[in-house]
Amino acid sequence: MSNIALSLLPLALAYIMFTLGTGLRLSDFKVIAAHPKAFFIGLANQVVLVPLVALAVVLVMTPPPTIAFGIMLISFCPGGVTSNMLTFYAKGNVALSIALTGVVSLLSVVTLPILITLAFDHFMQDQASSISAVKIGLVMFLLTTLPVTLGMLARRKFTGFMQRKSSVLNAIASVFFVLIVLAAVASNWELLKPQAAVIGLELIVIIVILFALSMIIARMLKLNWFDTKTISIETSIQNSTTAITLAPIIMGTAAGLPAIALPAAVYGVLMYVVAIPVIALIRNKN
């Protein structure tokens, strides 16, 4: 990957987060008051359950340190517009999905630096470089929190325009997502080929476990099926674009994406491979 393309990654992520913000209104967060139990279960799943499941799978399957850290990096990332879209197709609680995505994305400015620093110190201790939690927090603010906030302000100020152009904005965001995934794969193709099957298996195991566990937890806590479907999707679908964009920042790479971006690139494809059959199964189930 050229230096120019690498430098454009943060701008692409910022745009994707801006489009997420244009789909948010302050009234969307009223669902927190309307469905507090469902919201806080979903929040706990995203912030606590997802990293714990990823850590358990990594410790059991023992991938190389760079791949292990890359998998953990995905688990720390919030969901994205994809989870909202999949919730819609699953006939779930879209308002709850949007609220969870928005809140977890805003919280990531605090959670991601802490979790990334802990995981880096554990899995990448042989690396000569070190990372700064403050730097990652600042980056997350500039690439996620600020764009989401600006998107919400744009939606409030130019409501009609944003509603009319939402499909175009989301289409461009989807193109950026695909390009980012392809760039990550292309940059590490030689490294990916011998490890693709193993990385894929580890990620599929994580996604399947998260779908199953989140549904079991939701039903044990007596959530209705409408919210259960939503929680399961929000828990199982992470924003791989964030992980890919953060990878060179974490490693201080000036050219090309580092190996820690590989799991996120593979995940960007596999999440659909697992999620679509699951959604087809639960979509019309009462």
Secondary structure as UniProt FT lines:
FT   HELIX           3..22
FT   HELIX           26..29
FT   HELIX           30..34
FT   HELIX           36..44
FT   HELIX           45..49
FT   HELIX           50..61
FT   HELIX           65..76
FT   HELIX           81..89
FT   TURN            90..91
FT   HELIX           94..123
FT   TURN            125..126
FT   HELIX           133..140
FT   HELIX           141..145
FT   HELIX           146..157
FT   HELIX           159..164
FT   HELIX           166..187
FT   HELIX           189..220
FT   TURN            221..222
FT   HELIX           225..236
FT   HELIX           240..251
FT   HELIX           259..261
FT   HELIX           262..282
FT   TURN            283..284
//
